Amino acid sequence: MKPIKKETFYLLSLGCSKNLVDSDSIAHLLSQGGLRGTEKPDQAEILIVNTCGFIKPASDESIAELKNLAKHKKKGQLLIAAGCLTQRYRELVAEQVPGLDGIIGTRRWMDILELIQDLRKNPKQVRYHLPETTTIGTDDYGILRAAIQGSNAYLKIADGCRRACAYCAIPMIKGTQVSRPINTIIQDAQQLAALGIKELILIAQDTTDYGSDLGIKDGLANLLEELTNQVPQIQWIRILYAFPGVVTDRLIEVMKTSTQILPYLDIPLQHADPGILKSMRRPSNMQSVRNTINKLRAAMPDFAIRTTFIVGYPGETEVKFQSLLDFMQEIQFDHVGAFTYFHEKGTTAEKLGDPITQEIKQERLERLMTLQQEISLKKNQRWVGRNLSVLVEGYNEGISIGRSYRDAPEIDGMVFIEGELSIGDIHQVKITDALVHDLVARPVSKVV
């Protein structure tokens, strides 16, 4: 049995890209504190799981990973649960994971070194570092608030959320929105540009609400203008998680006039029936949504739109579900993500119960995704014979793999290109075939 190595840590990040940024920030702090990262948990002194607690499957995965590490924990190792699940269900985590040494939540993740020091002083005393604070801390010690993934990087521009969606626990977990100052974001972007990042992906719980807590009107548009002025070396800037109803005309104009900002937007709508949306406490004026989408498509040809839907929400009748399918057929989204409703304690929707059976939820989910597959294939087929710029990210068995402006990492499609192209560069390709989610192409030229 190999001995553990002092001053080393193993960090497992679960959940979304926003969590991944926090995990990378924790890793930066640990490195500054003299610890070295390792991918081998059996050799690390400090074991950390940055958990996800958004919905039950994510919570279950987090608990399972913690239990596995606790089961194999050696003498001298310290196991810490961090992140959303611990912030929300600290007692549950402590109860279900015997052998846990410490807990730290989402709002004070930047105190990780302090927690480790306390645990080392009192190794037999479990420490809960969850101070009462209403918002995410801003004292991040000047570390890069980004997660680098090859030639792209997720950059967090804000954390927390001030929306009141009935099904969502994020405001309980993270508190209200806290936007990062524009100059700090610019500094991070410049650092990423110096590292050769080709694609900058802006993330927050709601990017279109950026700056509202700082008194900045149209904050995202202002930020984008500064980014394009200050970091012209970054070829692609992508925006995720826009809130319906607040995609402003000025934001559309800024996106239209900059070649750096990709004509792509992720707008999670969650449903299309006004009654269901009102129950969800979401924007329910579907004509306003139509108007926004029409403006985007009129301003930028081939604008790509991704959205997310929840099926099986309490009160969703077959008629209301059909209205969602009809809306999808009408709008023709480029990409759709969907999941069944999960009854979450503590949310406003908890009182509605969970009246729709899992069988019905699953059947509706399959129908929705079948429809979207038909739409996606038709959308992709329209690209056959046309050229696209593709950021190449890998190569395998004579095929290069990349993404176009239409595809965000991990959640959308890929472009498969004949031959071996340089990884990390943007290449011009000609589309030769279309699949349900992906495109096939041959190289034309290297763009940059």
N, C-alpha and C positions, 0 to 999 in steps of 0.2 A: 504493500500500500504506500503510495507516494505521500510524503509529508506536505502539509500546507506551507505556502510561502508567505512569510510576513510582509506586511505593507502591500498586499495585492487585493484586488476586488474583481468580482464577477457580477455583471449587471445584465439582467434580462428585462427587456422592454416589451410590454404587451399593449395592444390597443392601437390607437390611431397615430397619425403623423404628429399631432400636437403632443402626444405623450412621448413620442420618439425624440422630439426637441428637448423636452424636459430631461429625458434620460441622458442625452448627450451633454446637457448642461451639468447634470450631476457628475457625469464622468469627468468633465473638465475641472470641476471643483476638487474632486478626489485626486486628480493628477497634480493639480496645483498644491495639494496637501501632501504630496510625496508618495501617493499610492500608485501602483501600476495595474492596468487592466489585464485580465486574462479571460480567455474563452473556455477555460477548464474549471468548472465549479468545485471539483474535488481538490484543487490546489490553491484556491483563493482563501484568504483570511476573512474577507468581508463578502457576504452574499446578499445581493439586493434584487428584489423583483419590483419593478415599477408597474403596478397593477392597473387594470381597467375595470371600471364598475358601471359602465353606461347601461348595459342590459344584462339579463341573467346569464346568457352563454359566456359573455366576457368575464363576469364575476366568477363563474364556475371554473373557467380556464385559469384565472388568477389563483384561486384557492388550490387547484390541482398542482400548479407549478410550485407554489409555496410548500405544500405538503410533501412534494417529491424532494425538494431541497432539504426540508426539515428531517425527513426520514434518513437521508444519507449524510447529514451534517456530522462533521468530525469534531473532536475536542479541539478547542482553540478557534473554531469558526464562529462568526456572528451572522445571524440571519435577520435581515431587515425587510419589512414590507413597506413599500412606498406607494404614492399615487392615489388615484381616484377611489378605489375600493376601500382603502384604509381611511380616507377622509370621510367616507360615507358610512361605512360599517366597521368601525374600529373594534367593537366588542365581538362581532361575528368573526372577524379575521383572527383575533386573539383566541377565541374559543375553538375554532376549527383547525388551527395550526399549532399544535403543541411543539415546543422547541423554538418558537419565535422569540427573538431577543429584543427587537425594536420595531416601532411603527412610526412613520413620518408621513404626513399628508401632502396634499397638493399645494397648500397655501404657503408652506414654509420649507419647501424642498431644498432651498438654499442653505438650510442649517444642517445639512447632512454630515459635515465634518464635526460639528459640535456634538451631534448625536453619537457618532462613532467614538469620540473621545470619552463621552460619558459611559458608554457601554464597556469600553476597555477598563475604566476605573472600577466599575461594578458589574463584572461579567455575569453574575448570577441574578441580577435584578433587571427585569424587563422594563424597558423605557418607552413611554408613549410621548412622542413629540408632536402634539397637536394643539398648539396654543390657540386660544380664542381670538380670531381675527376675521374681519368681514371680507377681506379681499386678498388676492394673491400678492405676495411680497414683491417689492420692486428693487430690493437691495441684492442684486444678482452678481455683485462684485466685478462687473464689467466683462463677464465672460460672453462668448459668442452664443447667441440664442438661436442656434440653427442646427439642423441635422443634415450632414453631408452624405449623399448617397451617390457615389460615383461622380458623374459630371453635373448632377443637379443637387439642390439644397432646399430644404424646407426652412423658411425664415418666419419665426413667430412675431407678429406685429402687435398682438394684444392677447390677453387671457381673461377668462371669466366671461359671463354673459348677463345682459340685463333683460333679455327676452323672458316671457312667462309661458312658454309652451307647456301644455298640460301634462304631456307624457314624459318630459325631460327632467332629469335630476341634476344637470350640469350647474345651474345657478346655486343649488344646495351644496354641491361639491366644491366649486371654485369661487363662488361669490360673484358679485357683479363685475362688469367689464373694467379692466385696467389696460389702457392703451400705452404702448411704449412711446417715448418721445421720438419725433421724426429724426432728429440728428443721431440718436442712438441706433435706430434702424439703418440709417444711411451708413454709419460706421461699420455695422455688421455686414452690410451688402458690399462695401468696398473691400473688406477683409476677404469675403467670399470670392469677389472678382479677382483679387490678387492670387487666390488659390486656383484660379482657372475654371471656376464654375461657369457652365454654359446656360443653365436654366435655374432661375430663382423662383421658388414657389411660395407665395405669401399665404400664411395661414393664421387663423384665429377662430374662435367659435362663430364669429360673424364678422367677416372682413369689411363688409359694407357699413358697419357701425364704428369703424375705426375713428378715433379722435373725438367721438361725442362726449366722452368724459373729460376731455381736455379743452372743451369749448371750441373745437375746430369744426366748422361747417364743411360738409363734403370732404371729410378727412382722407378717405381712400384716394380720391382724385388728386388731392394735394400731395399725398405721399407718392403716388405714381409719377407725378410730374417731377418731384425731387429725385426719385430713383433714376428716371431716364436721363436727367441732367447730370447726376453725380456718378452714375455707374454705367456709362455707355458701352463698356466692354462686355457686359452681360447681354447675350443675344436674345434670350427668352425670359420674359417675366410672366408667370402664370398666377391667376387668382382663384383661390378655392373658397367655398362656403359663403356665398353671397345670400343675403336675406331677401326674399321676394317683397317687392313694394318699395325698396330703397335703392334700387339700381338707378341712379339719377342720370339726367340728360348730360350733365357735365362729365360724369364718369364714362359714359358711352363715348363722348367726344374725345376725351383723353385717350381711351383705348383705341379709337379709330385713327388718331393722328400719330400714334407712336408705332414704329415697326417692331420695337422691342416687346411691347405688351401683346401677348398672344390673343387672338380672337376666340377665346374660350372662357366659359364661366360655369362654375358649379353652383347651381341654385337649388338647394333642397326644398322642394315644395311640400312633400309629405302626403298630400292628397289633392283631389281636384273637386270634390263635392263641397259646396259652401257650408252645409250643415256640419259635416265632419270637421272641416277646418275651424269653424267657430268653436266647436267642442274642444278641439286641440289648442285653442287660443293662438291660432295662426292667421295670417292674412287670408281673407276669404273672398276678396274681390277678384274673381278669375278673369274678368275682362281687363283689369289692370295688369295681370300677369301676361295676358295675350298681348297687350299694348307694348309692354317692356320687351318681350321676345321679338315682336315685329320691329321695334326700333333697333334692337341689336342686329337683326338680320338685314335690315335696310341699310344700316351704317357700314356693316362689314360683311361682304359676301362670304358665304360658307362658314359663318360663325357657328362654332360648336358649343352645344349646350348639354350639360350633364345635370341630372336631377336625381332625387331619392324619394321613394314612396314607402309608406307604412300601410300594410293591408291587415284587415282584421281588427281595426280599432273599434272600441265599443260604439254601437249604433250604426255600424257599416252594414246596411242591408245589401241584398243583391243589386237593387236598383242603384244605390249609391256607389257600389263597386263598379258597376257598368259605366257610370258617369266618369270614373277615373280612366277606364279603358278607352272610352270615347275621346277623352281629352288627350290621351297619349297618341291615339290615331290621328287626331287633328294636328297636334303640335309637331310630331315626328322628332323626338329628342335623339341626339346622337348617342348618348349613353344614359342608362338608367340603372340605379342600384335600388334594391327593395328588400325589406325584411318584414317578418310578421310582428304584430304588436306584442310586446311583453308587458305584463302588469307589474309596475314598479311601485313599491311602497314609498310613501312620502311625497309622491307627485300629486298634482291637482287631479289627475285622471284616476287616482287610486279609488276614489269613491264611486266611479262608474263600474267597478268590477271588471270581470273578464268574460263576458257572456258568449263570445264567439268561440266555438270549439277549435282545437288545434288542427283538426282534419279540414275544416272549412278554410281556416287561415292558409294552410299549406296548399290547398287546391286553388285558392285565389292567387297565391303567390306564383304558382306554376303557370296559371293562365296569363298573368301579367307578364312574366318573363318570356313566355312563348310569343306573345304579341310583340314585345320589344325586340326579340331576336329577328322577327320578320322585318321590323322597321330598320334595325341596325344593318341587316344585310342589304336592304335597298339603298340605304344611305351610303354604305361602303361601295356598292356597285357603281355609284355615280362617279367614283374617283378613278375607275379603270380608264387608262389612257391619258391620265393627267399627271402632272408633276407635283411632288411634295418635298418639302425640306424635312429631313429626319435626323434626329439626334441618336447616333448609334451608341448602344450601351453594352453590346456583347457580340460574341461570335461563337458558332458551334457547327461543326460538320459541314463547312462550306457555306453557311448561311449567317449573315449579319442580322442582328436584332436591334430594333430601335423604336422610337416613338415620334409621331408627328405632333404638330400643335394641337391636334384633336384629342390627344391621349395623355392624361395625367398618369404619373407613375403608380403602379400597383393596382389601380382601380379600373383603368380603361384598356383599350386594345394595344396591339403591337404592330409593327411593320417588319416583315421578313424579307430580306434583300439578298439577292444572289451575290455570292462572292464574299471576300473578306475585306471589310472597310475599317478604317482607323476608328478605334473606340474613343468616345469622348468628343468626337467632331460632328458637325452638322453637314450632312450630305444631301444633294439633290437627287431624288430618285423618281422613276416613272412607274406608276402603279400598273401592274399586269393582271392582277386577279384580286377578288374580294371574298372574304370569309365572313361569318356572322359577326365576329368581333374584331378581326384582324385584316390586314392588307398584305399583299404580296407585291414585290417590286424588283426592279433592276436598277443599278446605279446609273446616274447621268453625269454628275460631277460633285466635287467637294465644294461646299459653300464657304466654310470658314475653317 
